[in-house]
Amino acid sequence: HVSHVDMCNSFSVGLMNGDSKALMDKLRPPCMLRPEATREVIRKLVVLSGTDAAMNDACPYGDGDQSPVGLVGVRRHHNPSDVQAVMRGEAKRQVLRELFGLGGDLESHMIWGGGFTDFALMCCLGNARGVERALKQTEAGSDERMHLLERRETGCRLSPLLLTVALSKHKGICRRHHGVREEDMQHLKTVKVLLKYGARPDCRELNGKTFVHYGAGSHALNETLEMTSHVHEAAKSSKHFGRKVVLRGLNKAEYNGRIGVLGGFLADVGRRQVVLDDDGKELSLL
């Protein structure tokens, strides 16, 4: 087993000493490349990892191509005795591990003006009031609202929800590059606002990482652990978001039998909203 692992690691290091290592070195701090340049570097890296970059380009509001995220040569037609196949998969995973470990190109987008859309930047800075104001100007269920909530940003394709948790652990970057005082950053509240308006809690970025990886993994804080708890609860019912529901078994008999649409997750009460069809009233029931 040890020799098998050593062979895999050796192969990974060998790959990182080639084209992918040269590309990865361009992203290491201090990286002063502009966002458009870092995105191109990451695009080349993920092509080396087996990701379909064209599919990602065509999917600006979704997870994109998740099929090869470290699985090529491992789970597809996997034969445990085929060491070469396992090593090929390990090398591809190593590209993504390195990219995630570096933090992608988040700081590059924070340094240079225009790196983020206005909405994404408000999420990065924990501007909960601005985020909610922008979402209130859209209609529930509209493409406009979905585009705000799910647009992927940076070379690593982070959604607003993932950007919020990622930058909440690096408030110094927000302060240094945008002059926002840490006491004015409301990242936890911003996460709650995004969930309330229907952000997908199970979204994945380029490397296949979820909110849990960012919120409960390396450098986790009490704040990000609380965020993760809310997102985990929201994920339990997220597959039903936007579906029609018939209310039954409620204490308030006047609501039983009425039809509504399951809406966003209200983190403070641990329930999802139901928007009634007939009068548009919002209830927090499920």
C-alpha positions in Angstrom: 0.0 0.0 0.0 2.8 2.4 0.9 4.6 1.8 -2.3 1.4 2.3 -4.2 0.8 5.6 -2.6 4.4 6.7 -3.1 4.1 5.8 -6.8 0.9 8.0 -7.1 2.5 10.9 -5.3 5.6 10.6 -7.4 3.5 10.7 -10.5 1.6 13.7 -9.2 4.8 15.6 -8.4 6.2 14.8 -11.8 3.1 16.2 -13.5 3.3 19.4 -11.3 6.9 19.8 -12.4 5.8 20.1 -16.0 3.3 22.4 -17.7 0.8 22.5 -14.8 3.5 23.5 -12.3 4.6 26.4 -14.5 1.0 27.5 -14.8 0.4 27.1 -11.1 3.4 29.2 -10.3 1.8 32.1 -12.0 -0.9 32.1 -9.4 1.3 31.9 -6.4 1.5 35.0 -4.2 2.4 37.7 -4.8 0.3 37.3 -7.9 -0.2 40.6 -9.7 -1.9 39.3 -12.8 -5.2 40.9 -13.8 -8.4 38.8 -13.4 -8.7 38.1 -17.1 -5.1 36.7 -17.1 -5.7 34.5 -14.0 -8.9 33.2 -15.5 -7.0 32.1 -18.6 -4.3 30.4 -16.5 -6.9 28.5 -14.6 -8.7 27.6 -17.8 -5.5 26.0 -19.1 -5.0 24.1 -15.8 -8.4 22.6 -15.7 -8.1 21.5 -19.3 -5.0 19.5 -18.0 -7.2 18.1 -15.3 -9.7 16.8 -17.8 -12.4 19.4 -17.3 -14.5 20.4 -20.3 -13.8 24.1 -20.3 -16.2 24.8 -23.2 -19.0 23.2 -21.2 -18.1 25.6 -18.3 -18.2 28.6 -20.6 -21.7 27.6 -21.7 -22.9 27.2 -18.1 -22.3 30.6 -16.4 -25.1 30.0 -13.8 -24.5 26.4 -12.9 -21.8 23.9 -11.7 -20.5 23.2 -15.1 -18.5 20.1 -15.9 -18.1 18.1 -12.7 -17.7 14.7 -14.3 -13.9 14.5 -14.2 -13.2 16.3 -10.9 -10.4 13.9 -10.0 -12.2 10.8 -11.2 -10.7 10.3 -14.6 -8.7 7.0 -14.6 -10.0 6.0 -11.1 -13.8 5.3 -11.0 -14.6 5.0 -14.7 -14.1 1.3 -15.4 -12.0 1.2 -12.2 -9.7 -1.8 -11.8 -7.8 -1.7 -8.5 -5.0 -3.6 -9.9 -4.5 -1.1 -12.8 -1.9 1.0 -11.1 -1.3 3.2 -14.2 -5.0 4.1 -14.4 -5.0 5.0 -10.7 -1.9 7.1 -11.2 -3.5 9.0 -14.1 -6.4 9.9 -11.9 -4.2 10.9 -9.1 -2.3 13.3 -11.3 -5.4 15.0 -12.4 -6.7 15.3 -8.9 -3.4 16.9 -7.9 -3.9 19.8 -10.3 -7.2 20.6 -8.6 -5.8 20.1 -5.1 -3.1 22.6 -5.8 -5.5 25.1 -7.3 -7.9 24.9 -4.4 -5.0 25.1 -1.9 -3.8 28.3 -3.5 -7.2 29.8 -3.2 -7.5 30.1 -7.0 -7.5 33.7 -8.1 -9.8 35.3 -5.5 -7.3 37.9 -4.3 -6.5 38.9 -7.9 -10.2 39.7 -8.4 -10.2 41.7 -5.2 -7.1 43.7 -6.1 -8.2 44.9 -9.5 -11.3 47.0 -10.1 -13.9 45.3 -12.3 -12.8 41.8 -11.3 -16.3 41.1 -9.9 -19.8 42.1 -10.8 -21.3 44.6 -8.4 -23.5 42.0 -6.8 -20.7 39.5 -6.3 -18.4 42.2 -4.8 -21.2 43.1 -2.2 -21.2 39.4 -1.2 -17.5 39.3 -0.9 -17.5 42.4 1.4 -20.4 41.2 3.5 -22.7 44.0 2.4 -25.9 42.2 3.4 -28.1 45.3 3.0 -26.9 46.0 -0.6 -27.3 42.3 -1.5 -30.9 42.2 -0.2 -31.7 45.6 -1.9 -30.5 44.2 -5.3 -32.5 40.9 -4.9 -35.7 42.8 -3.8 -35.6 44.5 -7.2 -36.1 41.2 -8.9 -39.2 38.9 -9.1 -39.4 35.6 -7.4 -38.7 32.8 -9.8 -37.4 35.1 -12.5 -34.2 34.5 -14.5 -33.0 37.9 -13.4 -33.0 36.8 -9.7 -31.5 33.4 -10.6 -28.7 35.1 -12.5 -27.8 37.2 -9.5 -27.8 34.3 -7.1 -26.0 31.8 -9.3 -23.6 33.6 -11.5 -20.1 32.0 -11.3 -17.2 34.4 -10.8 -13.4 34.1 -10.8 -11.5 31.4 -12.7 -12.6 28.9 -10.0 -16.3 29.6 -10.8 -17.5 30.5 -7.3 -21.2 31.4 -6.8 -22.1 34.4 -4.6 -22.8 32.0 -1.7 -19.3 30.5 -2.0 -17.7 33.9 -2.5 -19.3 35.1 0.8 -18.0 32.3 2.9 -14.6 32.3 1.2 -14.0 36.0 1.9 -15.5 35.9 5.4 -12.3 34.0 6.4 -10.1 36.7 4.8 -11.6 39.9 6.0 -8.1 41.5 5.9 -8.1 41.2 2.1 -11.5 43.0 2.0 -10.2 45.8 4.3 -6.9 46.2 2.6 -8.2 46.4 -1.0 -11.6 48.0 -0.5 -11.3 50.0 2.7 -14.2 48.3 4.5 -14.0 48.1 8.2 -14.2 44.5 9.6 -16.9 45.5 12.0 -19.0 46.6 9.0 -18.7 43.2 7.2 -21.8 41.1 7.7 -20.9 37.9 5.9 -23.1 35.7 8.1 -26.1 37.9 7.4 -25.3 37.9 3.7 -25.4 34.1 3.6 -28.8 34.2 5.3 -30.1 36.8 2.7 -28.8 34.7 -0.2 -30.6 31.6 1.2 -33.8 33.5 1.9 -34.0 34.5 -1.8 -33.3 31.0 -3.1 -29.5 30.6 -3.5 -28.6 26.9 -4.2 -27.0 25.6 -1.0 -25.5 22.6 -2.8 -23.6 24.5 -5.5 -20.1 23.4 -6.4 -17.2 25.4 -7.8 -14.7 24.4 -10.4 -12.8 22.0 -8.2 -15.9 20.2 -7.0 -15.8 21.9 -3.6 -19.0 22.8 -1.8 -19.9 25.3 0.9 -18.9 22.7 3.5 -15.4 22.6 2.2 -15.1 26.4 2.5 -17.0 26.8 5.7 -16.0 23.8 7.8 -12.6 22.9 6.3 -9.3 24.6 6.5 -9.2 27.9 8.5 -12.8 27.5 9.6 -14.1 30.1 12.0 -17.1 30.1 14.4 -18.8 32.3 12.0 -18.3 30.0 9.0 -19.3 27.0 11.0 -22.6 28.7 11.8 -23.0 29.5 8.1 -22.3 25.9 7.2 -25.0 24.7 9.7 -27.6 26.9 8.0 -26.6 25.9 4.5 -26.7 22.2 5.5 -30.2 22.6 6.8 -31.2 24.5 3.6 -29.8 21.7 1.5 -32.2 19.1 3.0 -35.1 20.7 1.2 -33.4 22.5 -1.7 -34.5 20.0 -4.3 -38.1 21.0 -3.7 -37.4 24.8 -4.2 -39.8 26.3 -6.7 -42.2 23.4 -6.6 -46.0 23.6 -6.0 -47.1 22.4 -2.6 -50.5 21.8 -1.1 -50.6 22.8 2.6 -52.0 20.2 4.9 -52.1 19.4 8.7 -51.6 23.0 9.8 -52.8 24.3 13.1 -54.4 27.3 11.3 -57.2 25.5 9.5 -57.7 28.4 7.0 -54.4 27.6 5.3 -55.1 23.8 4.8 -55.7 22.9 1.2 -54.3 26.1 -0.1 -51.6 25.9 -2.9 -48.3 27.7 -2.9 -44.7 27.6 -4.2 -41.9 26.5 -2.0 -39.4 29.4 -1.7 -36.2 30.3 0.0 -34.8 29.1 3.3 -35.2 31.3 6.4 -32.1 30.5 8.4 -33.2 32.1 11.7 -36.2 29.8 12.0 -34.9 26.8 10.1 -37.8 26.7 7.6 -38.6 27.4 4.0 -41.1 30.0 2.8 -44.3 29.1 1.0 -45.7 31.8 -1.2 -49.4 31.3 -1.6 -50.8 31.3 -5.1 -54.0 33.2 -4.5 -52.9 36.2 -2.5 -49.0 36.0 -2.6 -48.8 35.8 1.2 -45.5 34.4 2.4 -45.6 31.8 5.2 -42.6 30.0 6.9 -43.9 26.5 7.3 -41.7 23.8 5.8 
